[in-house]
Amino acid sequence: MALRISLLTVLLIINYTETVCQNNSDSVKSIVNDIAQRHILQYEKIGISGEVSNLWINYQKLKQFASEQELIDNMSHESKIVRCYSFMALNEANSNKIFEILVNNLKDNESIGIQAFDVIYSRKVSDFYLSSILPGNISPSERLRLDSMILIDQSIQLAYKNALLNELPATDKYYGIIRQYAELGNGDALVTLARFQREADKDLILKTLDSKGNQYFAFKAIREFPDKDFFKPLTKQFYKRWYRTHYNYSELRMIYQALAKFPEQKGTIKIFNKTTKALGRWKRDYFSTYVKVAITKYPHKNFDYLVERIDLSDFNERAFKDYFEIDK
């Protein structure tokens, strides 16, 4: 016998469905409003003790009650925290709209604060999206298209782009775009450009070496391209810093590593000796750590005696291991 449903039953079902949807929608609006009041994105555990974040609990509710379309609509919300949590929810739900959403939001340049345990850091919202992509949510071909768009569009300024420029192989296929970004002042592009080791690029590296702001990348570029014409200006930059009372530590670390690529130069040995024999104990021990990083990364027989001379404290030995990994 065929199942018959009365008109009244149908109307009741429709009314119930609409009521549930409306209640869910109201719940989502309330959750979004609560999230929008916050100014920092929090992961599950915050503080030294790792207490559960109330904001994270709200995010879990957002995932539970919001439909895919509501989450997509939230991507244009005025609150960057709402936008980021909505992207996370879509990402975790393996939405097939992820690629489209990324393409439409590559220029979301607002900075967002992010907290995990007691660590707080900031990044651009678009960088947050790009770094959050879960494996499989975009295809290899989509990733390639996305990376190409980011590289070609000069108005997109992201840490993700810098990483792309840093990872591009030194092949003729990419030389033009790498040179273009290096001329625009992109430090990562300058370092990649140096890997080509072309005579025509030396002037740009020297120009950056004399500029303010990008000198760290100039030192790193010389480490990639240790041409004899760079040695004298490199040592000049070292001595300018050695006699200061305030130091740019990342620049000094990179200068030592660049110098280590000139093991046959007497000036290199002189600077390394000066460092390991410095009168001030703190200065001697601290910067000897940088020397050890440099000669460990780029060993040479001329540096063998330094290996025996440098005797680091436990603290500086731990720092040595950290610094060895930092300056890739």
C-alpha positions as MATLAB code, in Angstrom:
seq = 'MALRISLLTVLLIINYTETVCQNNSDSVKSIVNDIAQRHILQYEKIGISGEVSNLWINYQKLKQFASEQELIDNMSHESKIVRCYSFMALNEANSNKIFEILVNNLKDNESIGIQAFDVIYSRKVSDFYLSSILPGNISPSERLRLDSMILIDQSIQLAYKNALLNELPATDKYYGIIRQYAELGNGDALVTLARFQREADKDLILKTLDSKGNQYFAFKAIREFPDKDFFKPLTKQFYKRWYRTHYNYSELRMIYQALAKFPEQKGTIKIFNKTTKALGRWKRDYFSTYVKVAITKYPHKNFDYLVERIDLSDFNERAFKDYFEIDK';
ca = [
       0.000    0.000    0.000;
       1.446    3.373   -1.035;
       2.539    5.652    1.785;
       0.339    8.735    1.975;
       1.336   11.915    3.797;
      -1.365   14.426    4.602;
      -1.069   18.063    3.545;
      -1.048   19.024    7.234;
       1.958   16.747    7.859;
       3.850   18.304    4.939;
       3.139   21.799    6.226;
       4.284   20.831    9.720;
       7.542   19.408    8.318;
       8.159   22.553    6.265;
       7.399   24.785    9.241;
       9.693   22.739   11.504;
      12.540   22.860    8.941;
      12.184   26.611    8.521;
      12.152   27.085   12.294;
      15.325   24.976   12.746;
      17.077   26.851    9.911;
      16.062   30.194   11.379;
      17.249   29.147   14.828;
      20.569   27.969   13.359;
      20.915   31.214   11.421;
      20.229   33.245   14.559;
      22.799   31.158   16.445;
      25.391   31.755   13.736;
      24.761   35.512   13.814;
      25.173   35.518   17.587;
      28.412   33.524   17.373;
      29.788   35.772   14.618;
      28.906   38.874   16.632;
      30.765   37.502   19.656;
      33.847   36.661   17.551;
      33.765   40.086   15.885;
      34.240   41.762   19.268;
      37.703   40.227   19.610;
      40.908   41.678   18.207;
      43.183   38.654   18.176;
      42.762   35.146   16.763;
      43.371   32.412   19.322;
      44.097   28.754   18.840;
      42.768   26.149   21.258;
      45.295   26.588   24.084;
      46.385   29.994   25.393;
      48.607   31.217   28.198;
      51.554   29.462   29.800;
      49.224   26.932   31.425;
      47.494   26.119   28.123;
      43.960   26.913   29.203;
      41.234   26.429   26.603;
      40.373   29.654   24.799;
      36.755   30.809   24.963;
      37.230   32.247   21.500;
      38.250   28.811   20.261;
      35.059   27.384   21.770;
      33.111   29.952   19.753;
      35.006   28.856   16.653;
      33.935   25.263   17.280;
      30.325   26.443   17.485;
      30.756   28.352   14.231;
      31.934   25.164   12.523;
      28.996   23.233   13.969;
      26.149   25.599   13.106;
      27.220   27.650   10.076;
      26.399   26.432    6.598;
      28.994   26.545    3.860;
      27.258   29.540    2.304;
      27.211   31.416    5.605;
      30.931   30.809    6.000;
      31.556   32.012    2.456;
      29.473   35.118    3.147;
      31.598   35.726    6.245;
      34.676   36.035    4.031;
      33.561   39.609    3.344;
      32.843   40.397    7.015;
      34.409   43.590    8.362;
      36.058   41.632   11.190;
      39.342   40.017   10.149;
      38.959   37.514   13.011;
      35.602   36.378   11.602;
      37.104   36.100    8.125;
      39.999   33.983    9.343;
      37.893   31.631   11.465;
      35.419   31.236    8.598;
      38.267   30.301    6.268;
      39.548   27.799    8.827;
      36.074   26.242    9.053;
      35.739   25.968    5.269;
      39.232   24.546    5.096;
      38.535   21.891    7.734;
      35.282   21.004    5.982;
      37.256   20.377    2.773;
      35.113   22.863    0.877;
      35.567   22.750   -2.883;
      35.417   26.565   -2.850;
      38.832   26.999   -1.197;
      40.704   27.810   -4.403;
      38.090   30.351   -5.498;
      38.133   31.960   -2.045;
      41.921   32.237   -2.074;
      41.951   33.829   -5.531;
      39.413   36.416   -4.385;
      41.271   37.270   -1.179;
      44.945   37.507   -2.131;
      45.011   41.221   -1.341;
      43.567   41.066    2.166;
      46.486   42.972    3.656;
      45.160   43.651    7.139;
      47.493   42.450    9.862;
      46.044   39.986   12.332;
      47.344   39.088   15.779;
      47.512   35.347   16.491;
      47.967   33.623   19.843;
      48.996   30.066   20.626;
      49.796   29.385   24.308;
      51.734   32.507   25.442;
      53.176   33.277   22.002;
      51.600   36.147   20.081;
      52.650   37.080   16.569;
      51.151   38.875   13.586;
      50.809   38.258    9.878;
      48.724   39.502    6.991;
      45.303   37.903    6.639;
      46.077   36.588    3.131;
      49.288   35.018    4.455;
      47.196   33.358    7.155;
      44.883   31.867    4.512;
      47.761   30.613    2.384;
      49.617   29.087    5.313;
      46.453   27.355    6.549;
      45.623   25.357    3.419;
      45.182   21.708    4.364;
      46.714   19.003    2.131;
      44.379   18.059   -0.704;
      42.140   21.127   -0.472;
      43.633   22.546   -3.641;
      45.083   20.480   -6.472;
      48.698   20.705   -7.695;
      47.497   22.530  -10.817;
      45.521   25.003   -8.675;
      48.582   25.554   -6.475;
      50.646   26.273   -9.585;
      48.047   28.750  -10.874;
      47.850   30.402   -7.463;
      51.628   30.758   -7.181;
      51.828   32.170  -10.705;
      49.164   34.771   -9.916;
      50.991   35.816   -6.764;
      54.321   36.135   -8.560;
      52.992   38.027  -11.572;
      50.893   40.575   -9.663;
      53.317   43.138   -8.224;
      50.606   44.649   -6.034;
      50.441   41.447   -3.963;
      52.912   41.910   -1.112;
      53.002   38.835    1.108;
      55.487   36.786    3.103;
      54.217   33.861    1.008;
      55.440   35.653   -2.137;
      58.860   36.231   -0.576;
      59.091   32.531    0.203;
      58.190   31.720   -3.407;
      60.890   34.058   -4.697;
      63.390   32.516   -2.316;
      62.580   28.995   -3.506;
      62.611   29.627   -7.267;
      65.415   27.725   -9.017;
      68.189   29.752  -10.645;
      67.166   28.902  -14.206;
      66.739   31.176  -17.224;
      62.978   30.580  -17.105;
      62.682   32.614  -13.899;
      65.565   35.066  -14.279;
      63.451   37.932  -15.671;
      60.842   37.999  -12.921;
      63.460   37.475  -10.182;
      65.550   40.369  -11.512;
      62.431   42.524  -11.754;
      61.518   41.999   -8.091;
      65.131   42.469   -7.001;
      65.169   45.845   -8.749;
      61.990   46.750   -6.873;
      63.804   46.131   -3.583;
      62.601   42.643   -2.702;
      65.362   41.130   -0.570;
      64.427   37.497   -1.129;
      64.498   38.082   -4.885;
      67.970   39.622   -4.581;
      69.267   36.512   -2.813;
      67.775   34.244   -5.480;
      69.211   36.504   -8.188;
      72.666   36.120   -6.634;
      72.485   32.357   -7.180;
      72.746   32.991  -10.921;
      76.202   34.490  -10.194;
      76.000   36.816  -13.179;
      78.345   39.728  -13.680;
      75.424   41.918  -14.749;
      73.819   41.607  -11.302;
      76.812   42.685   -9.221;
      75.982   46.389   -9.377;
      72.508   45.741   -7.960;
      73.957   43.755   -5.053;
      76.514   46.495   -4.341;
      73.809   49.144   -4.519;
      71.739   47.227   -1.956;
      74.828   46.813    0.212;
      75.090   50.605    0.483;
      71.378   51.147    1.060;
      69.477   51.163    4.330;
      66.894   48.543    5.146;
      67.849   45.633    2.899;
      71.493   45.139    3.865;
      70.815   41.787    5.515;
      69.715   40.482    2.123;
      72.772   42.004    0.454;
      75.005   40.074    2.878;
      72.995   36.934    2.194;
      73.315   37.547   -1.559;
      77.092   37.786   -1.215;
      77.041   34.481    0.660;
      75.398   33.010   -2.464;
      77.721   34.857   -4.846;
      81.152   35.285   -3.158;
      82.753   37.349   -5.898;
      86.079   39.070   -5.131;
      84.553   42.483   -5.877;
      82.267   42.087   -2.872;
      84.959   41.341   -0.303;
      86.249   44.845    0.423;
      82.801   46.474    0.814;
      81.714   43.483    2.925;
      84.601   43.946    5.377;
      83.869   47.674    5.472;
      80.304   46.893    6.543;
      81.614   44.561    9.253;
      83.891   47.171   10.827;
      81.115   49.771   10.754;
      79.112   47.422   12.962;
      81.905   46.069   15.138;
      82.564   49.406   16.788;
      78.936   50.219   17.526;
      77.381   49.906   20.962;
      74.095   48.639   19.528;
      74.093   45.687   17.168;
      71.894   44.311   14.430;
      72.510   40.675   15.307;
      70.942   39.095   12.221;
      73.101   41.292    9.963;
      76.278   40.376   11.840;
      75.457   36.665   11.691;
      75.057   36.920    7.943;
      78.242   38.981    7.491;
      80.253   36.246    9.257;
      78.696   33.599    7.014;
      79.420   35.641    3.881;
      83.022   36.140    5.040;
      83.401   32.379    5.487;
      82.881   32.057    1.719;
      86.206   33.920    1.308;
      88.486   31.534    3.230;
      91.624   32.479    1.289;
      91.342   36.185    2.106;
      93.619   37.426    4.881;
      90.909   39.912    5.811;
      88.558   37.059    6.698;
      91.088   35.444    9.027;
      91.847   38.837   10.580;
      88.160   39.442   11.377;
      87.639   35.933   12.755;
      90.761   36.291   14.933;
      89.649   39.722   16.102;
      86.309   38.249   17.151;
      87.663   35.230   19.013;
      90.232   37.402   20.838;
      87.977   40.355   21.665;
      88.745   41.887   25.082;
      85.158   42.119   26.250;
      84.084   38.650   27.344;
      80.431   39.058   26.410;
      81.317   40.381   22.951;
      83.950   37.684   22.418;
      81.721   34.803   23.461;
      78.582   36.060   21.742;
      80.132   36.812   18.367;
      82.423   33.779   18.490;
      79.173   31.850   18.362;
      78.488   33.516   15.002;
      81.994   32.595   13.811;
      81.387   28.970   14.782;
      78.113   28.946   12.837;
      79.900   30.349    9.766;
      82.863   27.963    9.774;
      80.654   24.975   10.546;
      78.398   25.769    7.603;
      81.315   26.529    5.314;
      84.324   24.571    6.583;
      87.814   25.138    5.199;
      91.282   24.050    6.281;
      92.128   27.691    7.031;
      89.458   27.633    9.737;
      90.537   24.411   11.471;
      92.490   26.200   14.221;
      89.399   28.273   15.054;
      87.361   25.153   15.742;
      89.759   24.292   18.556;
      89.997   27.860   19.823;
      86.289   28.549   20.194;
      85.025   27.216   23.520;
      81.400   28.184   24.038;
      79.415   28.216   27.242;
      76.396   25.932   27.497;
      74.145   28.912   26.788;
      76.044   29.927   23.653;
      76.305   26.318   22.531;
      72.507   26.121   22.551;
      72.399   29.449   20.720;
      74.825   28.059   18.141;
      72.429   25.223   17.331;
      69.544   27.669   16.968;
      71.460   30.103   14.771;
      72.656   27.277   12.557;
      69.035   26.645   11.583;
      67.821   30.239   11.443;
      69.789   31.662    8.502;
      69.015   29.246    5.719;
];
